[in-house]
Amino acid sequence: MFKNLTLSFNGIGQSFMSYMQELAQNPFKMITLILDVLIVIYIIYKFIMYAKKSRAWQLLKGIIFILIITAISEVLQLKILNYILTAFMPYGVIALIVIFQPELRRMLEQLGTSKLTKYFGLDKDLETKTKEDIYKVVIAATELAKTKTGGLIVLERDIQINDIIDTGVKVDAEVSPQLVVNLFTPNTPLHDGAVIISKNKIMAAACILPLANDKDIAKEVGTRHRAGLGISKESDAIAIIVSEETGKISIAKDGTLIADLKEDTLKTILIKNMITKRFGNEKRKSKEEKVKKK
């Protein structure tokens, strides 16, 4: 048995050496090999990440285990076990197609539609995604205002506020009005503190913000408003505050509080500060660079 293993390894070694010599003589083949390996690794990585998000992950681990046992049985010459496992392999392929039918169909649908860009990580451009998130936040703030549910939503801009995010409970979820409203529902574990939206995701909830203690702030301003002002003074983040007493919506930005905002006004301010100033400047810079090159 060990003699056969030695011969087998020697054969693999010789084949590998001859292939490496061939690559050394033709550098182009080396480039295609590297490209080939990278594509295969990327496809395997995307498949594993996709499988982890579905019930297929547990089944996949079981399949890998069976394949390993089959390989070991062949190496150790466990003929009965190897015969049983290899005999059921063709039926196993059919069973896999049946078991993974929903996942396979979903993947094929993505390959055949515009969702292909999303499948390979090329999601919507940042400007469009940010605009959609703003609309969702405005809807959430409006819903909170209708029910007079206190809320404090912080939108991170260029200055990162990871230290603030670390004070809360990690959420790391897509932005949705339902989730934001649910996080501020009274008498729930995460309703106190601020919700932080960073990198187009709800990164954390129940975060503790620094309080503004300026003497020129009106005494009737509550803790949420002071917290919103505090974070807007220490960073370029924008804080949306919904009053629990009045149901009015306010915005704190650049150390200034803008109170009693209607839905349209709130949306306009957020679009101006989160979209126009940021992406508008980037487009202007790119146009200026093109003009200079000409």
GIFENDA-V274801 format. One record per pair of residues at least 24 apart in sequence whose C-alpha atoms are under 10 Angstrom apart, sorted by the first residue. I is the first residue (numbers start at 1). J is the second residue. Records with the same first field share a line. If there is no record, write none. Layout:
I: J ; J
This chain:
1: 75 ; 76 ; 77
2: 75 ; 76
4: 75
5: 75 ; 76
42: 120
43: 120
46: 119 ; 120 ; 121
47: 107 ; 119
50: 103 ; 107 ; 119
51: 103
54: 103
55: 100 ; 103
56: 96 ; 99 ; 100 ; 102 ; 103
59: 96 ; 99 ; 100
60: 96 ; 100
63: 92 ; 96
126: 199 ; 200 ; 275 ; 279
127: 274 ; 275 ; 276 ; 278 ; 279 ; 280
128: 275
129: 199 ; 200
130: 175 ; 199 ; 200 ; 201 ; 271 ; 274 ; 275
131: 200 ; 267 ; 270 ; 271 ; 274 ; 275
132: 175 ; 176 ; 200
133: 174 ; 175 ; 176 ; 177 ; 197 ; 200 ; 201
134: 175 ; 200 ; 266 ; 267 ; 268 ; 270 ; 271 ; 274 ; 275
135: 176 ; 177 ; 263 ; 266 ; 267 ; 270 ; 271
136: 175 ; 176 ; 177 ; 178 ; 180
137: 175 ; 176 ; 177 ; 178 ; 180 ; 181 ; 197 ; 240 ; 266 ; 267 ; 270
138: 177 ; 240 ; 249 ; 262 ; 263 ; 264 ; 265 ; 266 ; 267 ; 270
139: 176 ; 177 ; 178 ; 180 ; 181 ; 263 ; 267
140: 176 ; 177 ; 178 ; 179 ; 180 ; 181 ; 182
141: 177 ; 180 ; 181 ; 240 ; 241 ; 242 ; 247 ; 248 ; 249 ; 250 ; 263 ; 266
142: 177 ; 181 ; 242 ; 247 ; 248 ; 249 ; 261 ; 262 ; 263 ; 266
143: 177 ; 178 ; 180 ; 181 ; 242 ; 247
144: 177 ; 180 ; 181 ; 182 ; 184 ; 185 ; 241 ; 242 ; 243 ; 244 ; 247 ; 248 ; 249
145: 241 ; 242 ; 243 ; 244 ; 245 ; 246 ; 247 ; 248 ; 249
146: 242 ; 246 ; 247 ; 248
147: 244 ; 246 ; 247
148: 242 ; 243 ; 244 ; 245 ; 246 ; 247 ; 248 ; 249
149: 181 ; 184 ; 185 ; 186 ; 191 ; 242 ; 243 ; 244 ; 245 ; 246 ; 247 ; 248
150: 181 ; 184 ; 185 ; 186 ; 191 ; 192 ; 193 ; 224 ; 241 ; 242 ; 243 ; 244 ; 245 ; 246 ; 247 ; 248 ; 249
151: 180 ; 181 ; 183 ; 184 ; 185 ; 191 ; 192 ; 193 ; 194 ; 195 ; 224 ; 225 ; 240 ; 241 ; 242 ; 243 ; 244 ; 247 ; 249
152: 180 ; 184 ; 191 ; 192 ; 193 ; 194 ; 195 ; 196 ; 205 ; 206 ; 207 ; 209 ; 224 ; 225 ; 227 ; 228 ; 239 ; 240 ; 241 ; 242 ; 243 ; 249 ; 250 ; 251
153: 180 ; 184 ; 193 ; 194 ; 195 ; 196 ; 197 ; 202 ; 205 ; 207 ; 228 ; 238 ; 239 ; 240 ; 241 ; 242 ; 251
154: 194 ; 195 ; 196 ; 197 ; 198 ; 202 ; 207 ; 209 ; 228 ; 231 ; 232 ; 237 ; 238 ; 239 ; 240 ; 241 ; 251 ; 252
155: 195 ; 196 ; 197 ; 198 ; 199 ; 200 ; 201 ; 202 ; 232 ; 236 ; 237 ; 238 ; 239 ; 240 ; 270 ; 274
156: 196 ; 197 ; 198 ; 199 ; 200 ; 231 ; 232 ; 235 ; 236 ; 237 ; 238 ; 239 ; 274
157: 197 ; 198 ; 199 ; 235 ; 236 ; 237 ; 238 ; 273 ; 274 ; 278
158: 198 ; 235 ; 236 ; 237 ; 274 ; 278
159: 234 ; 235 ; 236 ; 237
160: 198 ; 199 ; 235 ; 236 ; 237
161: 196 ; 198 ; 231 ; 234 ; 235 ; 236 ; 237
162: 196 ; 198 ; 203
163: 207 ; 208 ; 209
164: 194 ; 196 ; 204 ; 207 ; 208 ; 209 ; 210 ; 231
165: 194 ; 195 ; 196 ; 197 ; 198 ; 203 ; 204 ; 205 ; 206 ; 207 ; 208 ; 209
166: 203 ; 204 ; 205 ; 207 ; 208
167: 193 ; 194 ; 204 ; 205 ; 206 ; 207 ; 208 ; 209
168: 192 ; 193 ; 194 ; 195 ; 196 ; 203 ; 204 ; 205 ; 206 ; 207 ; 208 ; 209
169: 195 ; 203 ; 204 ; 205 ; 206 ; 207
170: 195 ; 196 ; 202 ; 203 ; 204 ; 205 ; 206 ; 207
171: 195 ; 196 ; 197 ; 201 ; 202 ; 203 ; 204 ; 205
172: 196 ; 197 ; 198 ; 199 ; 200 ; 201 ; 202 ; 203 ; 204 ; 205
173: 197 ; 200 ; 201 ; 202 ; 203 ; 204
174: 200 ; 201 ; 202 ; 203
175: 200 ; 201 ; 202 ; 203
176: 201 ; 202
180: 205
192: 224
193: 224 ; 227
194: 224 ; 227 ; 228 ; 239 ; 240 ; 241
195: 239 ; 240
196: 237 ; 239
197: 237
198: 237
209: 234
210: 234
212: 255
217: 257
225: 250 ; 251 ; 252 ; 257 ; 259
226: 252 ; 257
227: 252
228: 252 ; 253 ; 255 ; 256 ; 257
229: 253 ; 254 ; 255 ; 256 ; 257
230: 254 ; 255 ; 256
231: 255
232: 256 ; 257
237: 274
238: 270 ; 273 ; 274
240: 266 ; 270
